[in-house]
């Protein structure tokens, strides 16, 4: 199954960086930005390796859309 380009959102929360992949509903964390990025990559790869195609399609089709916004007045 060919996956679309996925998004990783990483936010600092206290002493941790929390990472999510909104399209698949996957989350992870790390003590640094780099660690959080590596952890979310690993979590997404693990899901794709272990979940069947039906589960991946269900997660992709749960109504989440990620879009870049272009502002007219910046």
Beta strands, then each sheet from edge to edge (+ up, - down):
strand 1: 9-13
strand 2: 16-21
strand 3: 26-30
sheet 1: 1+ 2- 3+
end
